[in-house]
């Protein structure tokens, strides 16, 4: 079941990464626009399928604020910050993986097209009243042919005992290939 949840998180993030329409003059620092710390229009869209609600072109700082801090596992250290006057959040992933080792820093700021960011709120039923998990997709357009994404998921919100997982994905668009690194379960730093 845990593997299914992780794959669902990737499946939800992949369409956001493969979307078209980003400004070709982009510097690759993120998906663009999102409003950062200022209030913005960003309504969640109901999805009866999983069930849940999502936003795949805008973000709100209030969604990530409860999770600001550092998280670690055997091969990852993820730090989430909400800089004043900057994007809604910054995700910094330090990864020790045979194929993808490195430090990756991505702004979580919304936007459209390659490198955009997303939020998905899984609920217990289609009343959308009780949150059981949240998934944050943080994309970065590196070049016209390459994108990187950090996925961060909080499970068990309806049980009162949340758990945290993360992953990293490198996508080459031409020819299409994906390389993934799974951080596994993370421990929140005190």
CORNORQUI-V885922 format. One record per residue. N is the residue number from 1. SS is DSSP state (~ for helix, > for strand, _ for the rest). OMEGA is omega in whole degrees, -180 to 180 (none if undefined). D_LAST is the distance of its C-alpha to the last C-alpha in whole Angstrom. Layout:
BEGIN
N|SS|OMEGA|D_LAST ; N|SS|OMEGA|D_LAST
END
This chain:
BEGIN
1|_|-180|28 ; 2|~|180|25 ; 3|~|179|27 ; 4|~|-180|29 ; 5|~|180|26 ; 6|~|179|25 ; 7|~|177|29 ; 8|~|177|29 ; 9|~|177|26 ; 10|~|-179|28 ; 11|~|179|31 ; 12|~|-178|30 ; 13|~|-174|29 ; 14|~|179|32 ; 15|~|179|34 ; 16|~|-180|32 ; 17|~|-176|33 ; 18|~|-178|36 ; 19|_|-179|37 ; 20|_|171|40 ; 21|_|179|41 ; 22|_|179|39 ; 23|_|-179|40 ; 24|_|179|42 ; 25|_|-178|41 ; 26|_|179|37 ; 27|_|179|35 ; 28|_|-178|33 ; 29|_|179|30 ; 30|_|-177|29 ; 31|_|178|31 ; 32|_|175|32 ; 33|_|176|32 ; 34|_|174|30 ; 35|_|178|30 ; 36|_|-174|26 ; 37|_|-179|25 ; 38|_|178|28 ; 39|_|-180|29 ; 40|_|175|31 ; 41|_|-179|34 ; 42|_|-178|32 ; 43|_|176|32 ; 44|_|179|31 ; 45|>|179|34 ; 46|>|177|34 ; 47|>|-178|35 ; 48|_|-177|36 ; 49|_|-177|36 ; 50|_|-14|32 ; 51|_|178|32 ; 52|>|177|30 ; 53|>|-176|30 ; 54|>|170|29 ; 55|>|-179|30 ; 56|_|174|31 ; 57|_|176|32 ; 58|_|-179|30 ; 59|_|176|26 ; 60|_|179|25 ; 61|~|-177|22 ; 62|~|179|21 ; 63|~|-176|21 ; 64|~|-175|18 ; 65|~|180|16 ; 66|~|-174|14 ; 67|~|177|12 ; 68|_|180|12 ; 69|>|-178|9 ; 70|>|-180|8 ; 71|>|-177|9 ; 72|>|171|11 ; 73|_|-178|14 ; 74|_|-177|17 ; 75|_|-177|19 ; 76|>|165|16 ; 77|>|180|14 ; 78|>|177|14 ; 79|>|180|13 ; 80|>|178|14 ; 81|>|175|15 ; 82|_|-176|18 ; 83|_|178|20 ; 84|_|178|22 ; 85|_|-179|26 ; 86|_|178|25 ; 87|_|180|25 ; 88|_|178|23 ; 89|>|173|20 ; 90|>|178|19 ; 91|>|176|18 ; 92|>|-179|18 ; 93|>|174|18 ; 94|>|-170|18 ; 95|>|173|20 ; 96|_|-177|22 ; 97|_|-176|25 ; 98|_|-175|28 ; 99|_|-171|30 ; 100|_|-178|27 ; 101|_|179|25 ; 102|>|177|24 ; 103|>|-176|22 ; 104|>|180|23 ; 105|>|-176|22 ; 106|>|173|23 ; 107|>|174|24 ; 108|>|-169|23 ; 109|_|-180|26 ; 110|_|179|29 ; 111|_|179|32 ; 112|_|177|35 ; 113|_|-179|36 ; 114|_|178|35 ; 115|_|-180|31 ; 116|_|-175|31 ; 117|_|-177|27 ; 118|>|178|27 ; 119|>|176|25 ; 120|>|179|26 ; 121|>|178|25 ; 122|>|-179|26 ; 123|>|-178|28 ; 124|_|179|29 ; 125|_|-175|32 ; 126|_|168|35 ; 127|_|179|34 ; 128|_|-175|31 ; 129|_|-174|30 ; 130|_|179|27 ; 131|>|175|24 ; 132|>|178|23 ; 133|>|172|21 ; 134|>|-178|21 ; 135|>|179|22 ; 136|>|175|21 ; 137|>|-175|24 ; 138|>|-175|24 ; 139|>|176|27 ; 140|>|175|29 ; 141|>|-179|32 ; 142|_|178|33 ; 143|_|178|37 ; 144|_|-176|39 ; 145|_|-174|39 ; 146|>|176|35 ; 147|>|175|32 ; 148|>|176|28 ; 149|>|174|26 ; 150|>|175|22 ; 151|>|178|22 ; 152|>|-176|18 ; 153|>|175|19 ; 154|>|-180|17 ; 155|>|172|19 ; 156|_|-179|19 ; 157|_|179|19 ; 158|_|-179|22 ; 159|_|-177|21 ; 160|_|179|18 ; 161|_|-177|15 ; 162|_|172|15 ; 163|>|-171|14 ; 164|>|174|14 ; 165|>|178|17 ; 166|>|175|18 ; 167|>|177|21 ; 168|>|178|24 ; 169|>|173|27 ; 170|>|-179|30 ; 171|>|172|33 ; 172|>|-173|37 ; 173|>|-178|39 ; 174|_|-12|42 ; 175|_|-174|43 ; 176|>|174|40 ; 177|>|178|37 ; 178|>|173|34 ; 179|>|-174|31 ; 180|>|171|28 ; 181|>|-179|25 ; 182|>|178|23 ; 183|>|-176|19 ; 184|>|-179|19 ; 185|>|-179|16 ; 186|>|174|13 ; 187|>|178|9 ; 188|>|177|6 ; 189|_|-180|4 ; 190|_|none|0
END
